[in-house]
Amino acid sequence: LGMQAKVRLTSIWGDNMVLQQQTSVKLWGKANPNKKVKVLPSWNEIEYSTIADADGKWMVTVSTPKAGGPYEIRFTDGEELTLKNVLIGEVWFCSGQSNMEYCFKWRVDDITDRSTLFDNKKIRFFKVAKSSSAYPVERIQGKWEICSPETAEDFSVVAFCFGKRLNEELGNLPIGLIGSYWGGTAIEPWMDEFTLRHEKLEEKTKALTAGWAPTANSSLYNAMIHPIINYTIAGVVWYQGEANNERHQDYGVMFDAMIRGWRNAFHHYLPFYFVQITPWSGYADKNAAYLREQQADVAATLRNTGMVVAGDLVNDLTDIHPSLKRQVGERLANMALKNSYHKEDIQPYSPMLKSFRVDGRKVIVTTTAIGKLACKDKVIRHFEVLDKEGNLHPAKASILKNGDISVIADKVKEPVGVRYCFSNDAMPNLFDSNGLPLAPFRTDRKK
């Protein structure tokens, strides 16, 4: 440092950033040891001050107003540093593996016209540079960028479409999107070490094999999450699970623990909205079906979470990266609009199995759909009936007057259970009045 007196900020702080509205946000960085650091935000002209510690580290807590801007924030410890074009709005953290990382450089088949897509300067991105570490670090690489065709090119399509819909539905509110994702990654690298140890999950992680992505426990959490746990965010959107399909039996426990670990780290009961993995023909056995079931468990049992079913948004079953990404982002946004922003007129939940009963040779399925389900094709597909011996038989299904589904298999006289889309690559073709697909299920799960 020498005699240099200039305040330095960690890279999550910069021109063009978005801060969470109407809350307390922490600002932190380094200065000369034991120096007084003053922070002056232009929105309230209050002077916040603190003394840097013996290592030069400092942190202040600042109140933010309602959404708006642009503002400036001045920092001084004798020399001044000013952050410009700061907006106040809603900040969301977007993470996961390749279907979250999938960016605009690749094919996006459900966005046909990009001519005005990126015109809104109130949407801002911070893309965390890929990095892994064996221990928690404090610095990350990246910078806040204003939305434009050039800056969006390399940013997550799902995250952008999520943010764009929030911006539109919340009255052109500034939206900050922090993208921290890495293709091919399993869940274990995203979990903090304390959670893995405390929950005694290490023995469940030994099966990890090295691939093109980092695989060490906590390695991505340490480098790509930990440095920003003091940054105030509204919530998390997550798209991951494909890399855990071969170890599906432990995914629910891991995912539940990861969410609670992040909430502890951020000191915030974060809303956590995530995407159920989509159909793909390349999985072995019924691994994807079992993993989807584990994801559904988390949505059903852990509060302040929500799961988007996207099994219909696939245009090539041989590609693990469907190019229909806009609708995935918008379904996530609808989940947030309903639950985090209390938009009562939005219904974001896919219909699920509610109950079933055997009626002679038929199985009658009741779902949570509001109103009647409708089939998009001539034939309802992907129902199977289970016989007493535990064998599965393809079945025909029809929708009854009361909205229930009647399922029958020619060869089964005494059915005992029913499954729907319970395979790696079955695409649902039953939809509710909101256009959301019936979620996959099975009634014969051994508890």
C-alpha positions as CSV (number, residue, x, y, z in Angstrom):
1,L,0.0,0.0,0.0
2,G,2.8,2.4,0.9
3,M,1.3,5.9,1.5
4,Q,-1.4,5.5,-1.1
5,A,-4.6,6.6,0.6
6,K,-7.3,5.7,-1.9
7,V,-10.2,3.6,-0.8
8,R,-10.5,0.4,-2.7
9,L,-13.6,-1.6,-3.2
10,T,-14.2,-5.3,-4.0
11,S,-15.2,-5.7,-7.6
12,I,-18.9,-6.3,-6.9
13,W,-18.9,-2.5,-6.3
14,G,-18.7,-0.4,-9.4
15,D,-20.2,2.1,-11.7
16,N,-23.6,1.0,-13.1
17,M,-24.4,-1.3,-10.2
18,V,-27.9,-2.0,-8.8
19,L,-28.5,-2.0,-5.0
20,Q,-31.5,-3.6,-3.3
21,Q,-34.2,-1.0,-2.5
22,Q,-35.6,0.0,0.9
23,T,-33.2,-2.0,3.0
24,S,-29.8,-1.9,4.7
25,V,-26.9,-2.7,2.4
26,K,-23.3,-3.3,3.4
27,L,-20.5,-1.5,1.6
28,W,-17.0,-2.8,2.1
29,G,-13.4,-2.6,0.9
30,K,-9.9,-1.7,1.9
31,A,-8.1,1.5,2.8
32,N,-4.9,2.3,4.7
33,P,-5.0,0.6,8.1
34,N,-6.7,2.6,10.9
35,K,-7.8,5.3,8.5
36,K,-11.2,6.9,8.8
37,V,-13.4,6.0,5.8
38,K,-16.4,8.1,4.9
39,V,-19.3,7.0,2.6
40,L,-21.7,9.6,1.2
41,P,-24.6,8.3,-1.0
42,S,-26.3,11.0,-3.1
43,W,-29.8,9.8,-2.3
44,N,-29.8,10.8,1.3
45,E,-26.7,12.9,1.8
46,I,-26.0,11.2,5.2
47,E,-22.3,10.7,5.9
48,Y,-21.6,7.2,7.1
49,S,-18.1,6.6,8.5
50,T,-16.0,3.8,10.0
51,I,-12.3,3.2,10.8
52,A,-10.4,0.6,8.7
53,D,-9.0,-2.2,10.8
54,A,-5.3,-3.1,11.2
55,D,-5.5,-5.0,7.8
56,G,-7.2,-2.0,6.1
57,K,-10.6,-3.7,5.9
58,W,-13.7,-1.6,6.5
59,M,-17.5,-2.0,6.2
60,V,-20.4,0.3,6.6
61,T,-24.1,-0.3,6.5
62,V,-26.2,2.2,4.4
63,S,-30.0,2.6,4.1
64,T,-31.4,2.5,0.6
65,P,-34.5,4.4,-0.6
66,K,-37.3,3.2,-2.9
67,A,-36.3,2.1,-6.4
68,G,-34.8,4.9,-8.5
69,G,-31.7,6.6,-9.6
70,P,-29.2,7.1,-11.1
71,Y,-27.2,8.1,-8.0
72,E,-23.6,8.5,-7.0
73,I,-21.7,7.2,-3.9
74,R,-18.6,9.0,-2.7
75,F,-16.0,7.3,-0.7
76,T,-13.1,9.1,1.0
77,D,-10.3,8.4,3.3
78,G,-8.5,11.6,2.4
79,E,-8.6,10.8,-1.3
80,E,-11.9,10.4,-3.1
81,L,-13.5,7.6,-5.1
82,T,-16.9,8.1,-6.7
83,L,-19.2,5.4,-8.1
84,K,-21.5,6.7,-10.8
85,N,-24.8,5.7,-12.4
86,V,-25.9,3.6,-9.4
87,L,-29.5,2.4,-9.5
88,I,-31.7,1.3,-6.7
89,G,-34.1,-1.6,-7.4
90,E,-34.3,-5.4,-7.2
91,V,-31.2,-7.6,-7.2
92,W,-31.4,-11.3,-8.0
93,F,-28.6,-14.0,-7.8
94,C,-28.7,-16.4,-10.8
95,S,-26.7,-19.7,-10.4
96,G,-26.4,-23.3,-11.5
97,Q,-24.9,-25.3,-14.4
98,S,-25.0,-25.1,-18.2
99,N,-28.7,-24.5,-18.7
100,M,-28.4,-21.4,-16.6
101,E,-25.1,-20.5,-18.2
102,Y,-26.7,-20.9,-21.7
103,C,-26.1,-17.4,-23.3
104,F,-27.3,-15.4,-26.2
105,K,-24.3,-16.4,-28.3
106,W,-26.1,-19.8,-28.7
107,R,-29.4,-20.6,-30.4
108,V,-32.5,-19.3,-28.7
109,D,-35.5,-20.6,-30.5
110,D,-38.2,-18.8,-28.5
111,I,-36.9,-15.3,-29.1
112,T,-37.3,-14.5,-32.8
113,D,-36.7,-10.8,-32.7
114,R,-33.8,-9.3,-30.8
115,S,-34.0,-5.8,-32.4
116,T,-35.3,-4.1,-29.2
117,L,-34.8,-6.9,-26.7
118,F,-31.8,-5.2,-25.0
119,D,-32.9,-1.6,-25.1
120,N,-33.7,-1.2,-21.4
121,K,-30.8,0.5,-19.6
122,K,-32.4,-0.3,-16.2
123,I,-31.4,-3.9,-16.5
124,R,-27.9,-4.4,-15.3
125,F,-25.7,-7.6,-15.2
126,F,-22.7,-8.7,-13.1
127,K,-21.2,-11.9,-14.5
128,V,-19.0,-13.6,-12.0
129,A,-15.8,-14.9,-13.7
130,K,-15.3,-18.6,-13.3
131,S,-13.0,-19.5,-10.5
132,S,-12.6,-22.2,-7.9
133,S,-10.8,-22.3,-4.6
134,A,-10.0,-24.8,-1.8
135,Y,-10.8,-22.1,0.8
136,P,-13.2,-19.1,1.0
137,V,-11.8,-16.0,-0.8
138,E,-12.8,-12.4,-0.7
139,R,-12.2,-11.2,-4.3
140,I,-14.1,-12.0,-7.4
141,Q,-13.6,-10.9,-11.0
142,G,-16.4,-9.2,-12.9
143,K,-18.0,-5.8,-13.5
144,W,-21.5,-4.3,-13.6
145,E,-22.6,-3.8,-17.2
146,I,-25.6,-1.9,-18.6
147,C,-27.9,-4.0,-20.8
148,S,-27.1,-3.8,-24.5
149,P,-26.8,-6.3,-27.4
150,E,-23.0,-6.4,-26.7
151,T,-23.1,-7.0,-22.9
152,A,-26.1,-9.4,-23.1
153,E,-24.4,-11.6,-25.7
154,D,-22.4,-13.5,-23.0
155,F,-25.0,-13.5,-20.3
156,S,-27.5,-16.2,-19.2
157,V,-30.7,-16.2,-21.4
158,V,-32.8,-17.6,-18.5
159,A,-31.5,-15.0,-16.1
160,F,-32.0,-12.1,-18.6
161,C,-35.6,-13.2,-19.4
162,F,-36.3,-13.6,-15.7
163,G,-35.1,-10.0,-15.1
164,K,-36.8,-8.5,-18.1
165,R,-40.1,-9.9,-17.1
166,L,-39.7,-8.6,-13.5
167,N,-38.7,-5.2,-14.9
168,E,-41.8,-5.0,-17.0
169,E,-44.3,-6.3,-14.4
170,L,-42.9,-4.2,-11.6
171,G,-43.3,-0.9,-13.5
172,N,-39.9,-0.6,-15.2
173,L,-38.1,-1.1,-11.9
174,P,-34.3,-1.3,-12.1
175,I,-33.2,-4.9,-12.0
176,G,-29.7,-6.1,-11.1
177,L,-28.7,-9.7,-12.1
178,I,-25.7,-11.4,-10.7
179,G,-24.8,-14.4,-12.8
180,S,-22.6,-17.0,-11.0
181,Y,-22.8,-20.3,-12.9
182,W,-20.6,-23.0,-14.5
183,G,-21.6,-25.7,-17.0
184,G,-21.2,-29.3,-16.0
185,T,-21.0,-28.6,-12.3
186,A,-22.6,-30.9,-9.7
187,I,-24.2,-29.4,-6.6
188,E,-21.4,-30.3,-4.1
189,P,-19.0,-27.6,-5.3
190,W,-21.7,-25.0,-4.7
191,M,-22.3,-26.0,-1.1
192,D,-20.3,-24.3,1.7
193,E,-17.9,-26.4,3.8
194,F,-19.7,-25.8,7.1
195,T,-23.0,-27.2,5.7
196,L,-21.3,-30.2,4.2
197,R,-19.5,-31.0,7.5
198,H,-22.3,-30.0,9.8
199,E,-24.9,-32.0,7.9
200,K,-22.5,-35.0,7.7
201,L,-22.8,-35.1,3.9
202,E,-19.2,-35.7,3.0
203,E,-19.6,-39.4,2.7
204,K,-22.4,-38.9,0.2
205,T,-20.0,-36.8,-2.1
206,K,-17.2,-39.4,-2.5
207,A,-18.7,-40.6,-5.8
208,L,-17.7,-37.4,-7.6
209,T,-15.6,-38.0,-10.7
210,A,-13.5,-35.3,-12.4
211,G,-14.8,-33.9,-15.6
212,W,-14.4,-30.6,-17.4
213,A,-15.9,-28.7,-14.5
214,P,-14.6,-28.2,-10.9
215,T,-15.7,-31.1,-8.7
216,A,-14.1,-30.5,-5.3
217,N,-16.6,-29.9,-2.5
218,S,-17.2,-26.2,-1.8
219,S,-14.7,-25.1,-4.5
220,L,-17.2,-22.9,-6.4
221,Y,-19.0,-21.7,-3.2
222,N,-15.6,-20.5,-1.9
223,A,-14.7,-18.6,-5.1
224,M,-18.0,-17.6,-6.7
225,I,-20.5,-17.2,-3.8
226,H,-18.6,-16.5,-0.6
227,P,-17.1,-13.2,-1.9
228,I,-20.5,-11.6,-2.2
229,I,-22.5,-13.0,0.8
230,N,-22.5,-9.4,2.2
231,Y,-24.2,-8.0,-0.9
232,T,-27.9,-7.6,-0.3
233,I,-30.0,-9.6,-2.7
234,A,-33.7,-10.2,-3.1
235,G,-33.5,-13.9,-3.8
236,V,-32.0,-16.7,-5.9
237,V,-32.9,-18.4,-9.2
238,W,-31.2,-21.8,-9.8
239,Y,-31.0,-24.2,-12.7
240,Q,-28.9,-27.3,-11.9
241,G,-29.2,-31.0,-11.3
242,E,-28.2,-32.7,-14.6
243,A,-24.7,-33.4,-13.3
244,N,-26.1,-35.2,-10.2
245,N,-28.4,-37.6,-12.1
246,E,-26.2,-40.6,-11.4
247,R,-26.3,-39.9,-7.7
248,H,-30.0,-38.8,-7.6
249,Q,-30.8,-40.6,-4.4
250,D,-28.9,-38.0,-2.3
251,Y,-29.8,-34.9,-4.4
252,G,-32.8,-33.8,-2.3
253,V,-30.8,-33.9,1.0
254,M,-27.9,-32.0,-0.7
255,F,-30.1,-29.4,-2.3
256,D,-32.1,-28.7,0.8
257,A,-28.8,-28.3,2.8
258,M,-27.3,-26.0,0.1
259,I,-30.3,-23.7,0.2
260,R,-30.3,-23.5,4.0
261,G,-26.5,-23.0,3.9
262,W,-26.8,-20.0,1.5
263,R,-29.6,-18.5,3.6
264,N,-27.3,-18.7,6.7
265,A,-24.4,-17.2,4.8
266,F,-26.4,-14.3,3.4
267,H,-28.2,-13.8,6.8
268,H,-31.4,-13.7,4.8
269,Y,-34.4,-16.1,4.4
270,L,-33.8,-16.0,0.7
271,P,-36.6,-16.9,-1.7
272,F,-35.2,-19.7,-3.9
273,Y,-36.9,-20.5,-7.2
274,F,-35.5,-23.3,-9.4
275,V,-36.1,-25.3,-12.6
276,Q,-36.8,-29.0,-12.7
277,I,-34.4,-30.7,-15.1
278,T,-35.9,-31.2,-18.6
279,P,-36.3,-34.4,-20.7
280,W,-33.2,-35.8,-22.4
281,S,-32.7,-39.1,-24.0
282,G,-29.0,-39.5,-22.9
283,Y,-29.5,-40.3,-19.2
284,A,-29.1,-43.9,-18.1
285,D,-31.8,-46.0,-16.4
286,K,-34.5,-43.6,-15.0
287,N,-32.0,-41.3,-13.4
288,A,-33.6,-38.1,-14.5
289,A,-37.0,-39.1,-13.3
290,Y,-35.6,-39.9,-9.9
291,L,-33.7,-36.6,-9.8
292,R,-36.9,-34.6,-10.7
293,E,-38.7,-36.4,-7.9
294,Q,-35.9,-35.3,-5.5
295,Q,-36.3,-31.7,-6.8
296,A,-40.0,-31.8,-6.2
297,D,-39.5,-33.0,-2.7
298,V,-37.5,-29.9,-1.9
299,A,-40.1,-27.6,-3.3
300,A,-42.8,-29.5,-1.3
301,T,-40.9,-29.5,2.0
302,L,-38.6,-26.4,2.2
303,R,-40.4,-23.1,2.7
304,N,-40.0,-20.1,0.5
305,T,-38.9,-22.2,-2.5
306,G,-40.7,-22.8,-5.8
307,M,-40.1,-25.2,-8.7
308,V,-40.7,-24.5,-12.3
309,V,-41.7,-27.5,-14.5
310,A,-40.3,-27.1,-18.0
311,G,-40.6,-30.6,-19.4
312,D,-42.6,-29.2,-22.4
313,L,-39.9,-26.7,-23.3
314,V,-37.7,-29.1,-25.2
315,N,-37.3,-29.0,-29.0
316,D,-34.7,-31.8,-29.3
317,L,-34.7,-34.7,-26.9
318,T,-31.1,-35.6,-27.9
319,D,-29.8,-32.2,-26.7
320,I,-29.4,-31.7,-22.9
321,H,-29.5,-28.0,-23.6
322,P,-32.9,-27.1,-25.0
323,S,-32.9,-23.9,-27.0
324,L,-36.3,-22.7,-25.6
325,K,-35.0,-20.5,-22.8
326,R,-37.2,-17.4,-22.7
327,Q,-40.1,-19.3,-21.3
328,V,-38.0,-20.9,-18.6
329,G,-36.9,-17.4,-17.4
330,E,-40.5,-16.1,-17.6
331,R,-41.8,-19.0,-15.6
332,L,-39.2,-18.3,-12.9
333,A,-40.2,-14.6,-13.0
334,N,-43.9,-15.6,-12.5
335,M,-42.9,-17.6,-9.4
336,A,-41.1,-14.5,-8.0
337,L,-43.9,-12.1,-9.0
338,K,-46.5,-14.3,-7.1
339,N,-44.5,-15.1,-4.1
340,S,-41.9,-12.3,-3.6
341,Y,-43.9,-9.4,-5.1
342,H,-47.5,-10.6,-4.2
343,K,-49.0,-10.3,-7.7
344,E,-52.2,-12.2,-6.9
345,D,-53.4,-12.4,-10.5
346,I,-50.5,-14.6,-11.5
347,Q,-50.7,-18.4,-11.1
348,P,-47.2,-19.8,-11.5
349,Y,-47.5,-23.4,-10.2
350,S,-47.6,-26.4,-12.5
351,P,-50.4,-28.8,-11.7
352,M,-49.3,-31.8,-9.6
353,L,-50.7,-35.1,-8.5
354,K,-53.1,-34.6,-5.7
355,S,-54.5,-38.1,-5.1
356,F,-55.4,-41.3,-6.9
357,R,-57.8,-44.2,-6.5
358,V,-58.4,-47.5,-8.1
359,D,-61.8,-48.0,-9.6
360,G,-62.1,-51.5,-11.0
361,R,-59.6,-51.7,-13.9
362,K,-59.2,-47.9,-14.0
363,V,-57.0,-45.6,-12.0
364,I,-58.6,-42.2,-11.4
365,V,-56.0,-39.4,-10.9
366,T,-56.9,-36.1,-9.3
367,T,-54.5,-33.2,-9.8
368,T,-54.1,-29.7,-8.3
369,A,-55.0,-28.1,-11.6
370,I,-57.5,-25.2,-11.3
371,G,-60.1,-26.0,-14.0
372,K,-59.7,-28.8,-16.5
373,L,-56.5,-30.0,-18.0
374,A,-56.3,-30.0,-21.8
375,C,-54.2,-32.2,-24.1
376,K,-52.2,-30.5,-26.8
377,D,-52.2,-33.6,-29.1
378,K,-54.8,-36.2,-30.2
379,V,-53.6,-38.6,-27.6
380,I,-52.6,-38.1,-23.9
381,R,-49.1,-39.7,-23.7
382,H,-46.8,-41.1,-21.1
383,F,-49.2,-42.7,-18.6
384,E,-48.3,-46.1,-17.2
385,V,-50.2,-48.4,-14.9
386,L,-48.6,-50.6,-12.3
387,D,-49.9,-54.2,-11.7
388,K,-49.8,-56.2,-8.5
389,E,-46.5,-57.9,-9.4
390,G,-44.9,-54.4,-9.8
391,N,-44.8,-54.5,-13.6
392,L,-45.4,-51.3,-15.6
393,H,-47.8,-51.2,-18.6
394,P,-48.4,-48.4,-21.1
395,A,-51.8,-47.0,-20.5
396,K,-54.5,-44.9,-22.2
397,A,-55.8,-41.8,-20.4
398,S,-58.8,-39.6,-20.8
399,I,-60.1,-36.5,-19.0
400,L,-63.4,-36.9,-17.2
401,K,-66.1,-34.2,-16.9
402,N,-65.0,-33.3,-13.4
403,G,-61.4,-32.8,-14.5
404,D,-60.0,-36.0,-13.1
405,I,-57.9,-38.3,-15.4
406,S,-59.0,-41.9,-16.0
407,V,-56.1,-44.2,-16.8
408,I,-56.5,-47.8,-18.0
409,A,-54.1,-50.5,-19.4
410,D,-55.6,-53.2,-21.5
411,K,-53.7,-56.0,-19.9
412,V,-54.1,-55.0,-16.2
413,K,-57.2,-56.3,-14.4
414,E,-56.2,-55.1,-10.9
415,P,-54.0,-51.9,-11.1
416,V,-52.3,-50.7,-7.9
417,G,-50.6,-47.5,-9.1
418,V,-50.0,-45.0,-11.9
419,R,-47.1,-43.1,-13.3
420,Y,-46.9,-40.0,-15.6
421,C,-43.9,-38.9,-17.6
422,F,-41.8,-40.9,-15.2
423,S,-38.8,-41.5,-17.5
424,N,-35.7,-39.6,-18.7
425,D,-37.2,-38.1,-21.8
426,A,-41.0,-38.1,-21.6
427,M,-42.4,-34.7,-22.5
428,P,-45.8,-33.8,-20.9
429,N,-48.7,-33.0,-23.1
430,L,-51.4,-32.2,-20.5
431,F,-51.6,-28.5,-19.6
432,D,-53.7,-26.3,-17.3
433,S,-55.5,-23.1,-18.4
434,N,-52.3,-21.1,-17.8
435,G,-50.4,-23.2,-20.3
436,L,-48.3,-25.0,-17.6
437,P,-47.6,-28.7,-17.9
438,L,-48.7,-31.4,-15.5
439,A,-45.7,-32.3,-13.4
440,P,-44.3,-35.9,-13.6
441,F,-45.2,-38.2,-10.8
442,R,-45.4,-41.8,-9.6
443,T,-47.7,-43.3,-6.9
444,D,-45.6,-46.3,-6.2
445,R,-42.6,-44.6,-4.4
446,K,-41.2,-46.7,-1.5
447,K,-41.1,-44.3,1.4
